[in-house]
Amino acid sequence: MSAPHIPQIRLYQNWLRETRGLSFDSYDALWRWSTTDLDAFWQSIWDYFELRSPTPHSAVLVERRMPGAQWFPGAQVNYAQQVFRHVDKAHAAGFPALVSHNEKSLASGQPRELSWPALRQQVASLALHLQAQGVQPGDRVAAYLPNIPEAMVAFLAVVSIGGIWSICAPDMGTNAVLDRFKQVEPKVLIACDGVTYGGRDFDRTAVVAELRAALPSLQHVIVHNNLNAINSVADCVLFDRATGRNDAQTTAFEPLWLSFDHPLWIVYSSGTTGLPKPIVHGHGGTLLVALALKTLHNDVGCSYQANSWGERYHWYSSTGWVMWNAQMSGLLNGTTCVIFDGNPGGGKDKPDWTTLWRFAAEQGVTFFGAGAAFLPTA
């Protein structure tokens, strides 16, 4: 008989009592401490999740003002570095990094799985390819990709070398994408040739051509062959080729250590009051907040730890919503992420609002998330 599950926030409270001598009678008391003693709370998050830096930070919060707050000066981090920490242990325990389904694979019952070592190899290969194309820390890389493993691989590759990531979903039209990407002036575009939604294929090669023509900052284009329409996209590198390298250099590849506040990604406001507003998040802050939110509040643990053995994390999202970013944060804590690309309600001719629930049940999902637009309908 297995031991009863201990909620993640209880494990954290136990750790606070044992290592800090702090005990709280209620959740409200814990919350009040976390919002009044900022230095102690955020240092505890750093220590609890055993974050690493080759150089020590001189303070937790040195500038207590907004805007202008300065967190963890001196620390160096990298989002991808934190993900890679789990490769060996998660793989040895027999858990994949990613499990993915789309409408076609769901119908056939064959999900795609990406192992932790394969994730690392593909990320390293693409990172080296981007560096060979001249991508430097601070350069922006834009993506026009659906919620598929290739998007997560591309993100980790970009940020591993200090590039700044920005993504739009392929269900967005040319103008909506350009409203966003023109403002950030990307050096590289990583796109797909099309998507499947509601039982129909949608060729996006014309949009890719329009994006390329309208973004003078672009120096390189990589295209993922999602619909076998790749031949209509000229002067590009195939995604499979860019991620297919597996040699001594990919094995030796390590993400760059970056300053705590180095930009990680650019997300956007809705654009209801003018152009969408670019919003920049940094590596260090995102690491701390994502680990605290996903683990302590969502109670999503590491897949290879005994208390959360076999954890599988899913949040239905397109890449145009920030929950795609939140879904990906499962990898930070060594959790298998289970993703779905397609219409959660089936096709127009054959609506099926059990699609996601069957998907979650078949894949053993332990945490199921979805947006407000899906839940009332389902």
C-alpha positions as CSV (number, residue, x, y, z in Angstrom):
1,M,0.0,0.0,0.0
2,S,1.5,3.3,-1.1
3,A,1.9,6.2,1.4
4,P,-0.8,8.9,1.3
5,H,0.0,11.9,-0.9
6,I,1.3,15.0,0.9
7,P,0.3,18.2,-0.8
8,Q,3.2,20.2,-2.2
9,I,2.5,23.2,-0.1
10,R,2.5,21.1,3.1
11,L,5.9,19.7,2.1
12,Y,7.1,23.4,1.8
13,Q,5.6,24.2,5.2
14,N,7.4,21.3,6.7
15,W,10.6,22.4,5.1
16,L,10.2,25.9,6.5
17,R,9.7,24.5,10.0
18,E,12.7,22.2,9.8
19,T,15.1,24.6,8.1
20,R,13.9,28.1,9.1
21,G,12.1,27.4,12.4
22,L,9.0,29.0,10.9
23,S,5.5,27.5,11.7
24,F,2.2,28.9,10.5
25,D,-1.2,28.1,12.0
26,S,-3.1,28.7,8.7
27,Y,-2.7,29.3,5.0
28,D,-3.5,33.0,5.7
29,A,-0.6,33.3,8.1
30,L,1.7,31.7,5.6
31,W,0.4,34.1,2.9
32,R,0.9,37.1,5.1
33,W,4.5,36.2,5.9
34,S,5.2,35.7,2.1
35,T,3.9,39.2,1.3
36,T,5.5,41.1,4.3
37,D,8.9,39.5,4.6
38,L,9.8,39.5,0.9
39,D,13.5,38.8,1.3
40,A,13.0,35.7,3.5
41,F,10.2,34.3,1.4
42,W,11.9,34.6,-2.0
43,Q,15.2,33.3,-0.6
44,S,13.3,30.3,0.8
45,I,11.9,29.7,-2.7
46,W,15.4,29.8,-4.2
47,D,16.7,27.4,-1.5
48,Y,13.7,25.1,-1.5
49,F,13.9,24.4,-5.2
50,E,17.7,24.3,-5.0
51,L,18.3,26.9,-7.7
52,R,21.9,27.1,-8.9
53,S,24.2,30.0,-9.8
54,P,27.9,30.0,-10.5
55,T,28.1,33.4,-8.7
56,P,26.3,34.3,-5.5
57,H,23.7,37.0,-5.2
58,S,24.5,39.9,-2.9
59,A,20.9,40.5,-1.9
60,V,17.3,39.3,-2.6
61,L,15.7,42.6,-3.2
62,V,18.1,45.5,-3.3
63,E,15.8,48.1,-4.9
64,R,12.4,48.3,-3.3
65,R,10.6,50.4,-5.8
66,M,8.3,50.0,-8.8
67,P,9.3,50.4,-11.5
68,G,13.0,49.6,-10.9
69,A,12.9,46.8,-8.3
70,Q,16.2,44.8,-8.5
71,W,16.1,41.2,-7.5
72,F,19.0,38.8,-6.8
73,P,21.8,41.0,-8.1
74,G,24.9,38.9,-8.9
75,A,23.0,35.7,-9.5
76,Q,23.2,34.0,-12.9
77,V,20.5,31.6,-14.2
78,N,19.0,30.1,-17.3
79,Y,15.6,28.6,-17.8
80,A,16.9,25.8,-20.0
81,Q,19.7,25.0,-17.5
82,Q,17.0,24.3,-14.9
83,V,15.1,22.1,-17.3
84,F,18.2,20.1,-18.2
85,R,18.8,19.3,-14.5
86,H,16.1,16.7,-14.7
87,V,17.2,14.8,-17.8
88,D,19.1,11.9,-16.2
89,K,16.9,11.3,-13.2
90,A,13.6,11.6,-15.1
91,H,14.8,9.3,-17.9
92,A,16.2,6.8,-15.5
93,A,12.8,6.6,-13.8
94,G,11.2,5.9,-17.2
95,F,9.3,9.1,-17.7
96,P,9.2,11.1,-20.9
97,A,9.5,14.9,-21.0
98,L,6.6,15.4,-23.4
99,V,3.6,13.5,-24.5
100,S,1.6,15.1,-27.3
101,H,-1.5,14.4,-29.3
102,N,-3.2,16.2,-32.1
103,E,-6.5,15.5,-33.8
104,K,-5.0,12.9,-36.2
105,S,-2.9,11.1,-33.6
106,L,-5.8,11.1,-31.1
107,A,-8.0,9.3,-33.7
108,S,-5.3,6.7,-34.3
109,G,-4.5,6.3,-30.6
110,Q,-0.8,6.9,-31.0
111,P,0.6,9.8,-29.1
112,R,4.1,11.2,-29.7
113,E,6.6,11.0,-26.8
114,L,9.8,12.9,-26.5
115,S,12.3,11.5,-24.0
116,W,14.3,13.8,-21.8
117,P,17.6,12.9,-23.6
118,A,16.0,13.5,-27.0
119,L,14.6,16.9,-25.8
120,R,18.1,17.9,-24.6
121,Q,19.7,16.7,-27.9
122,Q,17.2,18.6,-30.1
123,V,17.5,21.7,-28.0
124,A,21.3,21.6,-28.2
125,S,21.3,21.0,-32.0
126,L,19.0,23.9,-32.7
127,A,20.8,26.2,-30.3
128,L,24.1,25.5,-32.1
129,H,22.4,26.1,-35.4
130,L,21.1,29.5,-34.2
131,Q,24.5,30.5,-32.9
132,A,25.9,29.6,-36.3
133,Q,23.4,32.0,-37.9
134,G,24.7,34.8,-35.7
135,V,22.1,34.8,-32.9
136,Q,23.5,36.5,-29.9
137,P,22.2,37.1,-26.3
138,G,19.5,39.8,-26.6
139,D,18.5,39.0,-30.2
140,R,14.8,38.2,-30.7
141,V,13.6,35.0,-32.2
142,A,9.9,34.9,-33.3
143,A,7.9,31.7,-33.7
144,Y,4.7,31.0,-35.6
145,L,4.0,27.5,-34.3
146,P,1.1,25.5,-32.7
147,N,1.1,23.7,-29.4
148,I,3.4,20.9,-30.4
149,P,6.7,19.6,-29.1
150,E,8.7,21.5,-31.7
151,A,7.5,24.8,-30.1
152,M,8.9,23.8,-26.8
153,V,12.2,22.6,-28.3
154,A,12.5,25.8,-30.2
155,F,11.8,27.9,-27.1
156,L,14.4,26.1,-25.0
157,A,17.0,26.4,-27.8
158,V,16.5,30.1,-28.1
159,V,16.6,31.0,-24.4
160,S,19.5,28.6,-23.8
161,I,21.8,30.9,-25.8
162,G,20.3,34.1,-24.4
163,G,17.9,34.8,-27.2
164,I,14.6,36.4,-26.4
165,W,11.5,34.3,-27.4
166,S,8.2,35.5,-28.8
167,I,5.5,33.3,-30.2
168,C,2.1,33.7,-32.0
169,A,-0.4,31.0,-32.8
170,P,-0.9,29.9,-36.5
171,D,-4.7,30.6,-36.1
172,M,-3.8,34.3,-36.1
173,G,-3.8,36.2,-39.4
174,T,-0.9,38.1,-40.9
175,N,-1.9,41.5,-39.6
176,A,-2.4,40.3,-36.0
177,V,1.0,38.6,-36.0
178,L,2.8,41.6,-37.6
179,D,1.2,43.9,-35.0
180,R,3.2,42.0,-32.5
181,F,6.4,40.9,-34.3
182,K,7.1,44.3,-35.9
183,Q,7.5,45.8,-32.5
184,V,10.2,43.4,-31.4
185,E,12.2,43.1,-34.7
186,P,13.1,39.4,-34.7
187,K,16.3,38.2,-36.2
188,V,15.0,34.7,-36.9
189,L,11.6,33.3,-37.6
190,I,10.7,29.7,-36.8
191,A,7.4,28.8,-38.4
192,C,5.2,25.9,-39.6
193,D,3.7,25.3,-43.0
194,G,0.2,24.8,-41.6
195,V,-2.1,23.4,-38.9
196,T,-5.0,21.0,-38.5
197,Y,-8.1,22.2,-36.6
198,G,-11.6,20.8,-36.5
199,G,-10.7,18.1,-39.0
200,R,-9.4,20.5,-41.6
201,D,-5.9,21.3,-42.8
202,F,-5.0,25.0,-43.0
203,D,-2.0,25.9,-45.2
204,R,-0.1,28.8,-43.7
205,T,2.8,29.0,-46.2
206,A,1.3,32.3,-47.7
207,V,1.3,33.8,-44.2
208,V,4.9,32.8,-43.6
209,A,5.9,34.5,-46.9
210,E,4.0,37.6,-45.9
211,L,5.7,37.7,-42.5
212,R,9.1,37.3,-44.1
213,A,8.4,40.1,-46.5
214,A,7.1,42.5,-43.8
215,L,9.9,41.9,-41.3
216,P,13.1,43.5,-42.6
217,S,15.0,42.5,-39.4
218,L,14.8,38.8,-40.4
219,Q,18.0,37.1,-41.4
220,H,17.1,33.5,-41.2
221,V,13.9,31.3,-41.5
222,I,13.3,27.8,-40.1
223,V,10.1,25.9,-41.1
224,H,8.6,22.9,-39.5
225,N,7.0,20.5,-42.0
226,N,3.6,20.1,-40.2
227,L,1.4,19.6,-43.3
228,N,3.9,18.5,-46.0
229,A,3.6,21.8,-47.7
230,I,7.2,22.8,-47.1
231,N,8.1,23.0,-50.8
232,S,6.2,26.2,-51.2
233,V,8.4,28.0,-48.6
234,A,11.6,29.0,-50.3
235,D,15.0,29.8,-48.8
236,C,14.4,28.2,-45.4
237,V,16.0,25.5,-43.3
238,L,13.9,22.5,-42.3
239,F,13.3,22.3,-38.6
240,D,14.1,18.5,-38.6
241,R,17.5,19.3,-40.1
242,A,18.2,22.1,-37.6
243,T,17.4,19.8,-34.6
244,G,18.9,16.6,-36.1
245,R,22.5,17.1,-35.1
246,N,23.8,14.5,-32.6
247,D,27.5,14.6,-32.0
248,A,30.2,15.6,-29.5
249,Q,29.2,19.2,-29.6
250,T,25.6,18.6,-28.9
251,T,26.5,16.3,-26.1
252,A,28.8,18.9,-24.6
253,F,26.4,21.8,-25.1
254,E,25.5,23.8,-22.0
255,P,23.1,26.7,-21.7
256,L,24.7,30.1,-21.1
257,W,24.6,31.5,-17.6
258,L,22.8,34.8,-17.8
259,S,22.1,37.6,-15.4
260,F,19.0,37.1,-13.2
261,D,17.0,39.7,-15.0
262,H,18.1,38.8,-18.6
263,P,15.0,38.9,-20.8
264,L,13.4,35.5,-21.4
265,W,10.3,36.0,-23.5
266,I,8.0,38.7,-24.8
267,V,4.2,38.2,-24.4
268,Y,1.5,40.7,-25.4
269,S,-1.6,42.4,-24.1
270,S,-4.8,41.7,-26.0
271,G,-4.6,44.7,-28.3
272,T,-8.2,45.9,-27.4
273,T,-6.9,49.4,-26.8
274,G,-4.6,49.9,-29.7
275,L,-1.6,47.8,-30.7
276,P,-0.8,44.8,-28.5
277,K,1.7,45.9,-25.8
278,P,4.9,43.8,-25.5
279,I,5.5,42.6,-22.0
280,V,9.0,41.3,-21.1
281,H,9.6,38.6,-18.4
282,G,13.1,37.7,-17.2
283,H,14.8,34.3,-16.6
284,G,15.2,34.6,-12.9
285,G,11.8,36.0,-12.0
286,T,10.0,33.5,-14.2
287,L,11.9,30.6,-12.7
288,L,11.0,31.5,-9.2
289,V,7.3,32.4,-9.8
290,A,6.7,29.5,-12.1
291,L,8.1,27.0,-9.7
292,A,6.2,28.5,-6.7
293,L,2.9,28.7,-8.7
294,K,2.9,25.4,-10.4
295,T,4.3,23.4,-7.5
296,L,3.0,25.0,-4.4
297,H,-0.3,26.3,-5.6
298,N,-1.3,23.9,-8.4
299,D,0.2,21.0,-6.4
300,V,2.1,19.7,-9.4
301,G,5.1,17.7,-8.3
302,C,8.1,16.2,-10.0
303,S,7.3,13.0,-11.9
304,Y,10.2,11.0,-10.5
305,Q,9.8,11.9,-6.8
306,A,8.0,9.3,-4.7
307,N,5.3,11.7,-3.4
308,S,4.3,12.7,-6.9
309,W,5.4,9.6,-8.8
310,G,4.1,9.6,-12.4
311,E,2.8,13.1,-12.3
312,R,1.5,14.3,-15.7
313,Y,0.6,17.9,-16.2
314,H,-1.8,19.2,-18.9
315,W,-3.2,22.7,-19.6
316,Y,-5.2,23.0,-22.8
317,S,-3.9,26.1,-24.6
318,S,-2.9,27.6,-27.9
319,T,0.5,29.2,-28.2
320,G,-1.3,32.6,-28.4
321,W,-2.2,32.4,-24.7
322,V,0.1,32.8,-21.8
323,M,-1.0,29.4,-20.4
324,W,1.1,27.9,-23.0
325,N,4.1,29.4,-21.2
326,A,2.6,28.1,-17.9
327,Q,2.1,24.6,-19.3
328,M,5.8,24.5,-20.4
329,S,6.9,25.4,-16.9
330,G,6.2,21.8,-15.8
331,L,9.6,20.9,-17.3
332,L,11.3,23.2,-14.7
333,N,10.4,20.8,-11.9
334,G,10.9,17.5,-13.8
335,T,7.3,17.0,-14.6
336,T,6.0,15.2,-17.7
337,C,4.0,17.7,-19.8
338,V,1.1,16.3,-21.8
339,I,0.0,18.7,-24.6
340,F,-2.9,18.7,-27.1
341,D,-3.0,20.6,-30.4
342,G,-6.4,20.9,-32.1
343,N,-10.1,21.6,-31.5
344,P,-11.1,20.4,-28.0
345,G,-14.7,20.1,-29.2
346,G,-14.1,17.8,-32.2
347,G,-15.0,18.8,-35.8
348,K,-17.8,21.0,-36.9
349,D,-19.6,18.1,-38.5
350,K,-19.0,15.8,-35.5
351,P,-18.8,17.9,-32.3
352,D,-17.4,15.9,-29.4
353,W,-16.8,17.8,-26.1
354,T,-15.4,14.6,-24.5
355,T,-12.2,14.9,-26.7
356,L,-10.0,16.5,-24.0
357,W,-11.4,14.4,-21.2
358,R,-10.7,11.2,-23.1
359,F,-7.3,12.4,-24.0
360,A,-6.5,13.2,-20.3
361,A,-7.9,9.8,-19.2
362,E,-6.0,7.8,-21.8
363,Q,-2.7,9.6,-21.0
364,G,-3.0,9.4,-17.2
365,V,-3.1,13.2,-16.7
366,T,-3.0,14.0,-13.0
367,F,-3.5,17.8,-13.4
368,F,-6.0,19.1,-16.0
369,G,-6.3,22.8,-16.8
370,A,-8.3,24.6,-19.4
371,G,-9.6,28.1,-20.0
372,A,-13.0,29.7,-19.2
373,A,-14.1,29.6,-22.8
374,F,-13.8,25.7,-22.8
375,L,-15.3,24.8,-19.5
376,P,-18.8,26.2,-19.8
377,T,-19.2,24.5,-23.2
378,A,-17.7,21.2,-22.1
